[in-house]
Amino acid sequence: MLGPRKSIESLARRESGHSLAKTLSWPHLIALGVGAIVGTGIYTLTGVGAERAGPAVILAFAIAGAVCACAALAYAEMATLIPAAGSAYTFSYAAMGETIAWVVGWSLILEYSLACSTVAVGWSGYLVGWLQSAGIHLPAMLLVGPHGGGIINLPAVMVALAVMGMLIAGTRESATLNIILVIIKLVALSIFVAMALPAFHSTNLEPFMPYGFASTEIGGEKRGVMAAAAIVFFAFYGFDAVATSAEEAKNPGRDLTIGIIGSMLVCTVIYMGVAVAAVGALPFQQLANSPEPLALVLRQLGQPVAAHLIALAAVIALPSVILVMMYGQSRVFFVMARDGLLPRSLAKISPRTGAPTRITLITGVSIALVAGIFRLDEIAELANAGTLIAFMAVGACLMILRRRSPELPRLFRCPQPYVVGTLTILGCAYLLFSLPESTLIRFGAWNVIGLLFYYLYSRSRSGARQDAAAA
């Protein structure tokens, strides 16, 4: 019913021409994680979260971070136990079988694609704000998709295609550039906290929870701390992209553990500081749904030069998030094609760069089209749905393999695995059902399409099934 499982031993074997080059060390992996985690979530979704929860967006960040911390521990054990590309898809193939792996992989394709598109739209908002503050006004029809009365969000399309070009150039080159972009982001956020925190007023935190804790519908929109947590959750994931790089890590046991846990710790500290500074400095009604909330705070505090520099830093550095997410998406796509669940011709590696060029090209063009047409909050919510399913699967894989194969060597052992796995599943399920009903319907439709594709095309071409039949 659930299809064949892959043995952990078989995951270590690679066909000639279908093996990724080992080019990444732990500094690259921490930068990949921080590069993915610190981005649109804190730079742009702070305003969306404030609109849904008021000052309690601070609490929403804490809840989303706690759920992701549990998932990060599960990912760290699984990624060092199974150091193969594909992340949650590969783990699910080994622990739960092909059908579940397909659903998880299909969800990851949605997650990474829409995450890239979300960041591209957020980047466009900062670029437009930065140009306008400099007195440059671009045609409105080319700055927003049809939902806002425009034709296409051209800046979002252009940045997605530019990042695609960087990834095609090669993984190590992209990862090294990413380290530079990460440093720029961290310096910018540190400056923001230093300038906004002195303007903190406790009255801006009252009432702290204007819409309550649970996700409830108010005025046709989901409101409450959990409604905000369900969308600012987007701000925390990215460490799973580190797990997709397992096959390219030079020393997986050490490097993946440092990369996943290290990036989560760094980002949680940063997020709490930025959220407290932003909400404490300005009434949440002013922050709500601003496309550039951090720059807005500094402008309102009479710091136009600092606001200009923060927006410029976002313009320069947010593409690092697109880079990491597009990287993760192309690797999941690559492994599914290598397994025969997608056309095998897509799993071709460039002999010059060691990167899957065809898949990266398809991924980049698709992401650019979505970014050019759809709205930021809708894309982020749907991306979150895919991620939550993947995180739940990893929590389940952790517990299943601890029970089924306790003897396997684990370079990182998650403490209290059954507690962590259960909390990951329950926390993610609660966040999933805190999303708007329309998002859940779209996510269900995506998976129906995926299962139809699986049963009509992938199942009969599965490499694992062919190997089982041959044996």
C-alpha positions as CSV (number, residue, x, y, z in Angstrom):
1,M,0.0,0.0,0.0
2,L,2.8,2.4,1.0
3,G,5.2,1.1,-1.7
4,P,8.7,-0.2,-1.3
5,R,11.1,1.3,1.2
6,K,14.7,2.2,0.3
7,S,17.4,0.7,2.5
8,I,19.8,3.2,4.1
9,E,22.7,1.4,2.5
10,S,21.2,1.8,-1.0
11,L,20.9,5.6,-0.5
12,A,24.7,5.8,-0.3
13,R,25.2,4.3,-3.8
14,R,25.2,6.7,-6.8
15,E,25.0,6.1,-10.5
16,S,27.8,7.5,-12.6
17,G,26.8,11.0,-13.8
18,H,24.1,11.3,-11.2
19,S,26.2,12.1,-8.1
20,L,26.6,15.6,-6.6
21,A,30.1,16.9,-5.9
22,K,31.2,17.2,-2.2
23,T,32.1,21.0,-2.1
24,L,30.5,22.3,1.2
25,S,32.0,22.6,4.7
26,W,30.2,23.7,7.9
27,P,30.7,27.5,7.4
28,H,28.9,27.1,4.1
29,L,26.1,25.1,5.7
30,I,25.6,27.6,8.6
31,A,25.5,30.4,6.0
32,L,23.0,28.4,3.9
33,G,20.8,27.9,7.0
34,V,21.0,31.6,8.2
35,G,20.8,32.7,4.6
36,A,17.4,30.9,4.2
37,I,16.1,31.6,7.7
38,V,16.9,35.3,8.0
39,G,15.1,36.9,5.2
40,T,11.6,37.8,4.1
41,G,10.1,36.4,7.3
42,I,11.7,39.1,9.5
43,Y,12.1,41.8,6.8
44,T,8.6,41.7,5.5
45,L,6.3,39.3,7.3
46,T,6.7,41.1,10.6
47,G,4.1,43.5,9.3
48,V,1.7,40.7,8.2
49,G,2.1,39.0,11.6
50,A,1.4,42.3,13.5
51,E,-1.8,42.8,11.5
52,R,-3.0,39.3,12.6
53,A,-1.9,39.2,16.2
54,G,-1.0,42.8,17.3
55,P,2.0,43.1,19.6
56,A,1.6,39.4,20.4
57,V,3.4,38.8,17.1
58,I,6.4,38.6,19.5
59,L,4.8,35.5,21.0
60,A,3.9,34.2,17.6
61,F,7.6,34.2,16.7
62,A,8.4,32.4,19.9
63,I,5.8,29.6,19.2
64,A,6.9,29.2,15.6
65,G,10.5,29.0,16.7
66,A,9.7,26.4,19.4
67,V,8.0,24.1,16.8
68,C,10.9,24.6,14.4
69,A,13.5,23.9,17.2
70,C,11.9,20.4,17.7
71,A,11.9,19.9,13.9
72,A,15.5,21.0,13.7
73,L,16.6,18.4,16.3
74,A,14.8,15.7,14.3
75,Y,16.3,16.9,11.0
76,A,19.8,16.9,12.6
77,E,19.6,13.2,13.5
78,M,18.0,12.2,10.2
79,A,20.4,14.2,8.0
80,T,23.5,12.6,9.7
81,L,21.9,9.2,9.7
82,I,21.0,9.4,6.0
83,P,23.5,11.9,4.4
84,A,21.9,11.9,1.0
85,A,20.2,14.7,-1.0
86,G,16.5,15.0,-0.8
87,S,15.9,15.9,2.8
88,A,12.4,14.9,4.2
89,Y,11.6,13.1,0.9
90,T,14.6,10.8,1.2
91,F,14.0,10.2,5.0
92,S,10.4,9.2,4.3
93,Y,11.5,6.8,1.5
94,A,13.7,4.9,4.0
95,A,11.2,5.0,6.9
96,M,7.7,4.9,5.5
97,G,7.8,3.9,1.8
98,E,7.5,5.3,-1.6
99,T,3.9,6.6,-1.6
100,I,4.4,8.7,1.6
101,A,7.8,9.8,0.2
102,W,6.0,11.0,-3.0
103,V,3.5,13.1,-1.0
104,V,6.4,14.6,1.1
105,G,8.5,15.3,-2.0
106,W,5.5,16.9,-3.8
107,S,4.9,19.1,-0.7
108,L,8.6,20.1,-0.7
109,I,8.4,21.1,-4.3
110,L,5.5,23.4,-3.4
111,E,7.3,24.6,-0.3
112,Y,10.6,25.6,-1.9
113,S,9.0,27.0,-5.1
114,L,6.6,29.2,-3.3
115,A,9.1,30.2,-0.6
116,C,11.4,31.5,-3.4
117,S,8.4,33.4,-4.9
118,T,7.5,34.9,-1.6
119,V,10.9,36.2,-1.0
120,A,11.1,37.6,-4.6
121,V,7.9,39.5,-3.9
122,G,9.2,40.8,-0.6
123,W,12.5,41.8,-2.3
124,S,10.5,43.7,-4.9
125,G,8.7,45.7,-2.1
126,Y,12.0,46.8,-0.5
127,L,13.5,47.7,-3.9
128,V,10.4,49.8,-4.9
129,G,10.4,51.5,-1.5
130,W,14.2,52.2,-1.7
131,L,13.9,53.6,-5.2
132,Q,10.9,55.8,-4.3
133,S,12.8,57.2,-1.2
134,A,15.5,58.2,-3.7
135,G,13.0,59.9,-5.9
136,I,12.8,57.2,-8.6
137,H,9.3,56.0,-9.5
138,L,8.8,53.0,-11.8
139,P,5.5,52.3,-13.7
140,A,3.0,50.9,-11.3
141,M,1.7,48.3,-13.8
142,L,5.1,46.6,-13.7
143,L,5.4,46.5,-9.9
144,V,2.4,44.3,-9.0
145,G,0.5,41.3,-10.4
146,P,-3.1,41.2,-11.7
147,H,-4.4,40.9,-8.1
148,G,-3.3,44.5,-7.5
149,G,-4.4,45.9,-10.8
150,G,-1.0,45.6,-12.5
151,I,0.4,43.4,-15.3
152,I,3.4,41.7,-13.6
153,N,5.7,42.2,-10.7
154,L,8.8,42.7,-12.9
155,P,11.4,43.2,-10.2
156,A,10.3,39.9,-8.5
157,V,10.7,38.1,-11.9
158,M,14.1,39.5,-12.6
159,V,15.6,38.6,-9.2
160,A,14.3,35.0,-9.4
161,L,15.9,34.6,-12.9
162,A,19.2,36.2,-11.7
163,V,19.5,33.8,-8.7
164,M,18.7,30.9,-11.1
165,G,21.7,32.0,-13.2
166,M,24.0,32.0,-10.1
167,L,22.9,28.5,-9.2
168,I,23.6,27.2,-12.7
169,A,27.1,28.6,-12.3
170,G,27.8,26.1,-9.5
171,T,27.0,25.2,-5.9
172,R,30.3,26.2,-4.2
173,E,30.4,29.6,-6.0
174,S,26.8,30.2,-4.9
175,A,27.4,29.2,-1.3
176,T,30.5,31.5,-1.0
177,L,28.5,34.5,-2.3
178,N,25.8,33.5,0.1
179,I,28.2,34.0,3.1
180,I,28.8,37.6,2.0
181,L,25.1,38.3,1.7
182,V,24.4,36.7,5.1
183,I,26.9,39.0,6.8
184,I,25.3,42.1,5.2
185,K,21.9,41.0,6.5
186,L,23.1,40.4,10.1
187,V,24.9,43.8,10.2
188,A,21.7,45.5,8.9
189,L,19.5,43.8,11.5
190,S,21.9,44.7,14.3
191,I,21.8,48.3,13.3
192,F,18.0,48.2,13.2
193,V,17.8,46.9,16.8
194,A,20.4,49.4,18.0
195,M,18.4,52.3,16.6
196,A,14.8,51.1,17.3
197,L,15.2,49.8,20.8
198,P,15.8,53.2,22.4
199,A,12.4,54.2,21.1
200,F,10.7,51.3,22.9
201,H,7.4,52.3,24.6
202,S,5.5,49.8,26.7
203,T,2.2,51.5,25.7
204,N,2.8,50.1,22.1
205,L,2.4,46.6,23.6
206,E,-1.1,47.4,24.9
207,P,-3.4,45.5,24.4
208,F,-0.8,42.8,23.9
209,M,-3.2,40.2,22.5
210,P,-6.1,42.2,20.8
211,Y,-7.4,39.2,18.8
212,G,-6.8,36.4,21.4
213,F,-4.6,33.4,21.3
214,A,-6.4,30.8,19.0
215,S,-6.8,31.3,15.3
216,T,-10.3,32.7,14.8
217,E,-12.0,34.4,11.9
218,I,-12.6,38.1,12.5
219,G,-13.9,40.4,9.7
220,G,-13.4,37.7,7.1
221,E,-9.7,37.2,8.0
222,K,-7.9,34.8,10.4
223,R,-6.7,36.6,13.5
224,G,-5.0,35.7,16.7
225,V,-1.5,34.6,17.9
226,M,-1.8,31.2,16.2
227,A,-2.9,32.7,13.0
228,A,0.2,34.9,13.1
229,A,2.4,32.0,14.1
230,A,1.1,30.0,11.1
231,I,2.4,32.6,8.7
232,V,5.6,33.9,10.6
233,F,6.5,30.2,10.8
234,F,7.8,31.0,7.2
235,A,10.4,33.1,8.9
236,F,12.1,30.2,10.6
237,Y,12.4,27.4,8.2
238,G,15.4,27.2,6.0
239,F,17.4,24.8,8.1
240,D,15.7,22.0,6.2
241,A,17.5,23.4,3.1
242,V,20.7,22.5,4.9
243,A,19.6,18.9,5.1
244,T,19.1,18.8,1.3
245,S,22.8,19.5,1.0
246,A,23.8,16.4,2.8
247,E,25.2,14.7,-0.3
248,E,27.4,17.7,-1.0
249,A,28.8,18.1,2.6
250,K,32.5,17.2,3.0
251,N,32.0,15.8,6.5
252,P,28.3,15.2,6.9
253,G,28.4,13.9,10.5
254,R,30.0,17.1,11.8
255,D,29.0,19.7,9.2
256,L,25.3,19.0,9.1
257,T,24.9,19.0,12.9
258,I,26.7,22.3,13.2
259,G,24.8,23.7,10.2
260,I,21.3,22.8,11.3
261,I,21.5,23.5,15.0
262,G,23.8,26.5,14.7
263,S,21.7,28.3,12.1
264,M,18.5,27.8,14.3
265,L,20.2,29.2,17.4
266,V,21.6,32.2,15.6
267,C,18.3,33.1,14.0
268,T,16.1,32.6,17.1
269,V,18.1,35.2,19.0
270,I,18.0,37.6,16.1
271,Y,14.3,37.3,15.5
272,M,13.3,37.9,19.1
273,G,15.4,41.1,19.2
274,V,14.1,42.5,16.0
275,A,10.4,41.7,16.8
276,V,10.6,43.4,20.3
277,A,12.4,46.4,18.8
278,A,9.9,46.8,15.9
279,V,6.6,46.4,17.9
280,G,7.9,48.4,20.8
281,A,8.9,51.4,18.7
282,L,5.7,51.7,16.7
283,P,1.9,50.9,17.2
284,F,1.2,47.6,15.4
285,Q,-1.6,49.3,13.3
286,Q,1.2,51.2,11.5
287,L,3.3,48.1,10.9
288,A,0.3,46.0,9.7
289,N,0.9,44.7,6.2
290,S,3.7,47.2,5.3
291,P,5.8,45.7,2.5
292,E,8.9,47.1,4.3
293,P,8.1,47.3,8.0
294,L,11.7,47.7,9.3
295,A,12.5,50.6,7.0
296,L,9.0,52.1,7.9
297,V,9.9,52.0,11.7
298,L,13.1,53.9,11.1
299,R,11.5,56.5,8.9
300,Q,8.8,57.1,11.6
301,L,11.5,57.5,14.2
302,G,13.1,60.3,12.1
303,Q,16.0,58.2,10.8
304,P,15.6,58.4,7.0
305,V,19.2,57.7,6.2
306,A,19.2,54.5,8.4
307,A,15.8,53.5,6.8
308,H,17.4,54.0,3.4
309,L,20.4,51.8,4.3
310,I,18.2,49.0,5.9
311,A,16.1,48.9,2.7
312,L,19.3,48.8,0.6
313,A,20.7,45.9,2.8
314,A,17.4,44.0,2.2
315,V,17.7,44.7,-1.6
316,I,21.3,43.4,-1.6
317,A,20.9,40.5,0.8
318,L,17.3,39.0,0.4
319,P,18.4,37.2,-2.8
320,S,20.4,34.9,-0.5
321,V,17.1,33.4,0.7
322,I,15.9,32.8,-2.9
323,L,19.3,31.2,-3.6
324,V,19.1,28.8,-0.7
325,M,15.4,27.9,-1.3
326,M,15.9,27.5,-5.0
327,Y,18.9,25.3,-4.2
328,G,16.8,23.1,-2.0
329,Q,14.0,22.9,-4.5
330,S,16.3,21.8,-7.3
331,R,17.9,19.1,-5.1
332,V,14.6,17.6,-4.1
333,F,13.5,17.7,-7.8
334,F,16.8,16.1,-8.8
335,V,16.6,13.2,-6.3
336,M,12.9,12.4,-7.3
337,A,14.0,12.4,-11.0
338,R,17.0,10.2,-10.1
339,D,14.6,7.8,-8.4
340,G,12.5,7.6,-11.5
341,L,9.4,9.3,-10.0
342,L,10.0,12.3,-12.3
343,P,11.6,12.0,-15.8
344,R,15.1,10.7,-15.4
345,S,16.4,13.0,-18.1
346,L,16.0,15.9,-15.5
347,A,18.6,14.3,-13.2
348,K,21.5,15.1,-15.5
349,I,24.5,16.7,-13.8
350,S,26.6,19.4,-15.6
351,P,30.2,17.9,-15.9
352,R,31.6,21.4,-15.5
353,T,29.9,22.6,-12.3
354,G,28.6,19.4,-10.8
355,A,25.1,21.0,-10.5
356,P,21.8,19.8,-12.0
357,T,21.4,22.5,-14.7
358,R,18.2,21.4,-16.4
359,I,16.2,21.1,-13.1
360,T,17.6,24.5,-11.9
361,L,16.5,26.1,-15.2
362,I,12.9,24.7,-14.9
363,T,12.7,25.6,-11.2
364,G,13.9,29.2,-11.8
365,V,11.5,30.0,-14.6
366,S,8.5,28.5,-12.6
367,I,9.4,30.5,-9.5
368,A,9.7,33.7,-11.6
369,L,6.2,33.2,-13.1
370,V,4.6,32.7,-9.7
371,A,6.4,35.7,-8.1
372,G,5.3,37.9,-11.0
373,I,1.6,37.1,-10.6
374,F,0.6,36.3,-7.0
375,R,0.3,38.1,-3.7
376,L,2.9,37.8,-0.9
377,D,0.7,36.5,1.9
378,E,-1.1,33.9,-0.2
379,I,2.1,32.5,-1.5
380,A,3.7,32.4,2.0
381,E,0.7,30.6,3.5
382,L,0.7,27.9,0.8
383,A,4.4,27.4,1.2
384,N,4.0,27.0,4.9
385,A,1.4,24.2,4.3
386,G,4.0,22.2,2.3
387,T,6.7,22.7,4.9
388,L,4.5,21.7,7.8
389,I,3.7,18.3,6.1
390,A,7.5,17.8,5.5
391,F,8.3,18.6,9.2
392,M,5.6,16.2,10.4
393,A,7.0,13.5,8.2
394,V,10.6,14.0,9.6
395,G,9.2,13.8,13.2
396,A,7.6,10.5,12.3
397,C,10.7,9.2,10.6
398,L,12.8,10.0,13.6
399,M,10.6,7.8,15.9
400,I,10.1,5.0,13.3
401,L,13.8,4.5,12.6
402,R,14.7,4.7,16.4
403,R,12.3,1.8,16.9
404,R,13.0,-0.2,13.8
405,S,16.8,0.3,13.5
406,P,18.2,1.4,16.9
407,E,21.5,-0.2,16.2
408,L,22.4,2.2,13.3
409,P,25.2,4.6,14.1
410,R,23.9,8.1,14.6
411,L,26.5,10.9,14.5
412,F,24.0,13.2,16.2
413,R,21.4,11.7,18.6
414,C,18.3,13.7,19.2
415,P,17.6,13.9,23.0
416,Q,14.2,12.4,24.0
417,P,13.4,11.4,20.4
418,Y,9.8,10.2,21.0
419,V,9.0,13.5,22.9
420,V,10.6,15.6,20.2
421,G,9.0,13.7,17.4
422,T,5.5,13.9,19.0
423,L,5.9,17.6,19.7
424,T,7.0,18.2,16.1
425,I,4.0,16.4,14.7
426,L,1.4,18.0,17.1
427,G,2.9,21.5,16.8
428,C,3.0,21.4,13.0
429,A,-0.5,20.0,12.8
430,Y,-1.9,22.8,15.0
431,L,-0.1,25.4,12.8
432,L,-1.4,23.7,9.7
433,F,-5.0,23.9,10.8
434,S,-4.5,27.6,11.9
435,L,-4.0,28.5,8.2
436,P,-6.9,30.0,6.3
437,E,-9.4,27.5,4.9
438,S,-8.8,28.7,1.4
439,T,-5.1,27.8,1.8
440,L,-5.9,24.3,3.0
441,I,-8.2,23.8,0.0
442,R,-5.5,24.9,-2.4
443,F,-3.0,22.6,-0.7
444,G,-5.4,19.7,-0.9
445,A,-5.9,20.3,-4.6
446,W,-2.1,20.4,-5.1
447,N,-1.8,17.0,-3.5
448,V,-4.7,15.5,-5.4
449,I,-2.9,16.5,-8.6
450,G,0.3,15.1,-7.3
451,L,-1.2,11.7,-6.4
452,L,-2.8,11.5,-9.9
453,F,0.6,12.1,-11.4
454,Y,2.1,9.5,-9.2
455,Y,-0.3,6.7,-10.0
456,L,-0.5,7.5,-13.7
457,Y,3.2,8.1,-14.4
458,S,5.7,7.7,-11.5
459,R,4.6,4.4,-9.9
460,S,5.3,2.3,-13.0
461,R,8.7,4.0,-13.5
462,S,10.0,3.9,-10.0
463,G,13.6,2.7,-9.7
464,A,12.9,1.1,-6.3
465,R,10.0,-0.9,-7.7
466,Q,12.1,-2.0,-10.7
467,D,14.9,-3.1,-8.4
468,A,12.4,-5.0,-6.2
469,A,10.9,-6.8,-9.3
470,A,14.4,-7.7,-10.6
471,A,15.3,-9.2,-7.2
